[in-house]
Amino acid sequence: MQDILKELYYGNLRPGKDVLQKEPEYREAANRAYSILSAFLENLDDDSRKLYNQVEVALAARDCIEYAYVYTDGFRTGAKIMLACLSQEDT
């Protein structure tokens, strides 16, 4: 228990970091998206490519905020479930 708390404190605990990459379904979807994106970018002129890159950066920033919120909310929900389980008497 102490080790996991230290890992959490030092920022080394990253749930799900490598989970998706091991899933064939995810790899297939990621490869397909990359292929389509590559074909799309080849058809853009320089100005459009720069604008698209700005969109990607903005979306990535938004996604980071969203994923952090969802992670935190999921953690809180899990804690609430644990508290509910612990607070009920066995019947």
PyMOL commands that set and color helices and strands:
alter all, ss='L'
color gray80, all
select helices_A, chain A and resi 2-9+20-22+24-42+46-87
alter helices_A, ss='H'
color red, helices_A
deselect
rebuild
show_as cartoon
